[in-house]
Amino acid sequence: MVESAVIQTDLEGLNLLSRGKVRDIYDLGDALLMVASDRISAFDVVMDEPVPDKGKVLTKMSVFWFKRTKELVTNHLITANAEEFPEVLKPFSAQISERSMLVKKAEPLAVECVVRGYLAGSGVKDYLEFGTVCGIKLPGGLKESEKLPEPIFTPSTKAERGLHDINISFEEAASIVGKETAERVKDISIKLYLSGADMALERGIIIADTKFEFGLLDGELILIDEVLTPDSSRFWPADEYEPGRPQNSFDKQFLRDYLNSLDWGKAPPPPKLPAEIIAKTRARYLKALEIITGERLK
């Protein structure tokens, strides 16, 4: 049974620090509460209709990966168990349970760290036209969806809600965060991707590409936000994989494909989403959660 969706939270008396495309973040003083709503965005536009349970999927999957990658890099997770949340949050349990993380405060880096392991998305057009993806030269003759010889690091700017992220070169990223920090996030991002991709493939999902975010806490680089979710990654069913064409997916590419079929300028206001599209998108998120973590929502 599908419960009613959470479009946004209003935790009266608490300090709402920001409301992003998906997450509502509250400042609790010595920590942050990150609540994953059921909002969904595509082409940097938030749809009017939510996808029920999406926030729970993102939270459970992020927690799964945070626990499994902590040997590679420290992360900001304190707990996602609502029973361990501060007393001040108890009145809001119905809104935030299963979709929230209590996290350490960190200063986010002003770049997003994208790792691509396959030729997909916007990279296909770049490659066909220039033989490069985000300025990185690739071998000739690659097909759409083909695995790259090795993963590539393609950072982007971190846009405010309603604006578009912009791909930038490694050198541009280094000019924003410093060369040493840029080198470190590149190295860690690729290691995180390879580790996650190997584990996911064993369970039947190809992670074609993904996005990581990092922050600084007392001078230490830590992993923040979300990790290897259907919102931040391309998930392809391994048993259906076939280079040379677009792949079926367990992520929001299904929604993007639907929106691309419409006469819509990819700017607000968004088109109305049919119930069938919402249901099929939800089913893909739930399937990704089950395949990778073995969990189902209660």
C-alpha positions in Angstrom: 0.0 0.0 0.0 1.4 3.4 -1.0 1.3 6.0 1.7 0.7 9.6 1.0 3.7 11.4 -0.4 5.8 14.0 1.5 6.1 17.0 -0.8 7.8 19.2 1.8 8.2 19.3 5.5 7.3 22.0 7.9 8.9 21.3 11.3 7.5 24.1 13.4 10.0 25.8 15.7 13.0 24.4 14.0 15.4 26.3 11.8 14.9 25.5 8.1 18.4 26.0 6.7 17.5 25.3 3.1 15.0 23.6 0.8 16.6 22.0 -2.2 15.3 20.1 -5.2 14.7 17.1 -2.9 15.9 17.7 0.6 14.8 19.9 3.4 17.7 20.7 5.7 17.2 21.8 9.3 19.9 23.3 11.6 19.8 21.7 15.0 22.8 23.6 16.4 25.4 20.9 16.7 24.1 18.8 13.7 21.9 19.0 10.7 18.7 17.1 9.9 18.4 16.1 6.2 14.9 15.1 5.2 14.5 13.5 1.8 11.1 14.5 0.4 9.3 12.8 -2.4 9.9 15.7 -4.8 11.5 14.7 -8.1 13.4 16.9 -10.5 14.4 16.5 -14.1 16.6 18.9 -16.1 16.9 20.9 -12.9 13.2 21.6 -12.7 11.2 20.2 -9.8 8.0 18.5 -10.9 4.7 19.5 -9.3 3.8 15.9 -8.6 5.8 13.8 -6.1 6.9 10.2 -6.4 5.6 8.4 -3.2 8.3 6.8 -1.0 11.1 8.2 -3.2 12.7 10.0 -0.2 12.7 6.7 1.8 14.5 4.9 -1.0 17.1 7.7 -1.3 17.7 7.6 2.5 17.9 3.9 2.9 20.2 3.5 -0.1 22.5 6.4 1.1 22.8 4.8 4.5 23.6 1.5 2.9 26.5 3.0 1.0 27.7 5.3 3.7 28.2 2.3 6.0 30.0 0.4 3.2 32.3 3.1 2.0 33.4 4.5 5.4 36.8 2.7 5.1 37.5 4.7 1.9 36.4 8.1 3.2 34.8 9.5 6.4 31.2 10.6 5.9 28.7 12.9 7.6 26.2 10.3 8.8 25.5 10.2 12.5 22.3 8.1 12.4 19.2 7.5 10.3 17.4 5.8 13.2 14.6 8.1 14.2 14.6 6.5 17.7 18.1 8.0 18.2 17.1 11.5 17.0 17.1 14.4 19.6 13.9 14.8 21.6 13.1 18.0 19.8 12.3 15.9 16.7 9.9 13.4 18.4 6.7 15.4 17.5 7.6 15.2 13.8 8.2 11.4 13.7 5.4 10.8 11.2 6.9 13.3 8.7 10.5 12.4 9.0 10.7 8.7 9.9 12.6 6.5 7.4 13.4 9.5 5.2 15.8 11.5 7.4 19.5 11.5 8.4 21.1 13.2 11.3 24.4 14.4 10.0 27.5 16.3 11.0 27.9 19.9 9.9 30.5 20.4 7.1 31.4 23.2 4.7 30.3 21.8 1.3 32.8 22.1 -1.6 31.5 24.3 -4.4 31.9 21.5 -7.0 30.0 18.3 -7.7 32.2 15.2 -8.4 30.9 13.2 -11.3 32.5 9.9 -12.3 31.5 8.2 -15.6 32.2 4.6 -16.3 30.2 4.2 -19.4 29.4 6.4 -22.4 25.9 7.7 -21.6 23.7 10.8 -21.2 25.2 14.1 -22.4 28.5 12.4 -22.9 27.2 10.6 -26.0 26.5 13.8 -27.9 29.9 15.3 -26.9 31.7 12.1 -27.9 30.0 11.9 -31.3 30.8 15.5 -32.1 34.2 16.0 -30.6 35.6 12.5 -29.6 35.7 13.8 -26.0 33.5 13.8 -22.9 33.7 17.0 -20.8 37.0 17.8 -22.6 38.6 14.4 -21.9 39.8 12.6 -25.0 38.4 9.1 -25.5 39.4 6.3 -27.9 37.6 6.2 -31.2 34.8 3.8 -32.2 33.0 3.7 -28.8 29.3 2.9 -28.9 26.6 4.4 -26.9 26.4 2.8 -23.4 29.8 1.2 -23.9 32.1 0.8 -20.9 35.0 3.2 -20.9 38.6 1.9 -20.7 38.7 3.4 -17.3 36.3 5.7 -15.3 36.7 9.4 -15.9 36.3 12.3 -13.5 34.1 15.1 -14.9 33.3 17.7 -12.2 30.6 20.3 -12.5 29.5 23.5 -10.8 26.9 23.2 -8.0 23.9 25.1 -9.2 21.2 26.7 -7.0 17.7 25.3 -7.3 16.2 26.1 -10.7 19.6 26.6 -12.3 21.7 24.2 -14.3 24.9 22.5 -13.3 27.7 23.3 -15.7 30.4 20.8 -16.6 33.9 22.2 -15.9 37.4 20.9 -16.5 39.6 19.5 -13.7 41.7 22.7 -13.9 38.6 24.8 -13.3 37.6 22.7 -10.4 41.1 23.1 -9.0 40.8 26.8 -9.3 37.6 26.7 -7.2 38.6 24.3 -4.4 42.4 24.3 -4.7 44.6 21.8 -6.6 45.3 19.6 -3.6 41.7 19.2 -2.7 40.7 18.7 -6.3 43.3 15.9 -6.6 41.9 14.3 -3.4 38.3 14.4 -4.4 39.1 13.0 -7.9 41.0 10.1 -6.4 38.4 9.4 -3.7 35.5 9.7 -6.2 37.0 7.2 -8.6 37.7 4.8 -5.7 34.1 5.1 -4.4 32.7 4.6 -7.9 34.8 1.5 -8.6 34.0 0.0 -5.2 30.2 0.7 -5.5 30.1 -0.4 -9.1 31.7 -3.7 -8.4 29.3 -4.5 -5.5 26.3 -3.4 -7.5 27.3 -5.5 -10.5 27.5 -8.6 -8.3 23.9 -7.9 -7.4 22.7 -7.3 -11.0 23.0 -3.5 -11.6 25.5 -1.6 -13.7 26.2 1.8 -12.3 27.0 3.8 -15.4 27.9 7.0 -13.7 27.3 8.8 -10.5 27.8 12.1 -8.6 29.4 12.6 -5.2 29.5 15.6 -2.9 32.2 16.4 -0.3 32.6 18.9 2.5 35.2 20.0 5.0 34.9 19.3 8.7 37.7 20.6 10.9 39.9 20.6 7.8 39.1 16.9 7.0 37.5 16.0 3.7 34.3 14.0 4.2 31.6 12.5 2.0 28.2 14.3 2.3 24.7 14.5 0.9 23.7 11.2 -0.8 25.6 8.2 -2.2 25.0 6.0 -5.2 21.2 6.5 -5.3 18.8 6.5 -8.3 18.8 10.3 -8.1 22.5 10.7 -8.3 23.4 7.7 -10.6 22.4 5.8 -13.7 21.4 2.2 -12.8 21.1 -0.3 -15.6 19.9 -3.9 -15.3 23.0 -6.0 -16.0 21.0 -8.8 -17.6 19.6 -6.5 -20.2 22.8 -4.6 -21.0 23.6 -4.2 -24.6 26.1 -1.5 -25.9 25.0 0.5 -28.9 21.7 1.7 -27.6 20.1 3.5 -24.6 19.6 1.2 -21.7 16.6 0.5 -19.5 17.2 1.9 -16.1 16.3 1.9 -12.4 16.6 5.6 -12.0 14.9 8.8 -13.2 16.1 8.4 -16.8 12.6 6.9 -17.3 11.1 10.3 -16.3 13.6 12.2 -18.5 12.7 10.0 -21.5 9.0 10.8 -21.0 9.7 14.5 -20.6 11.8 14.4 -23.8 8.8 13.1 -25.7 6.8 16.2 -24.8 6.8 19.7 -26.3 8.3 21.2 -23.2 11.2 23.7 -23.0 12.8 22.2 -19.9 12.0 25.3 -17.8 9.4 26.0 -15.2 6.5 25.5 -15.1 6.8 21.7 -15.4 4.3 19.6 -17.3 1.8 17.6 -15.4 2.9 14.0 -14.8 0.4 11.2 -15.6 -0.3 8.8 -12.7 1.2 6.0 -14.9 4.6 7.8 -15.2 4.7 8.4 -11.5 3.9 4.8 -10.7 6.5 3.4 -13.1 9.1 5.8 -11.8 8.3 4.7 -8.2 8.6 1.1 -9.2 12.1 1.6 -10.6 13.3 3.3 -7.4 11.9 0.5 -5.3 13.5 -2.1 -7.5 16.9 -0.5 -7.3 16.6 -0.5 -3.5 15.7 -4.1 -3.4 18.4 -5.3 -5.8 21.2 -3.4 -4.3 20.4 -3.5 -0.5 18.0 -6.5 -0.3 15.6 -4.3 1.5 12.0 -3.5 0.9 10.0 -0.6 2.4 7.7 -1.5 5.3 
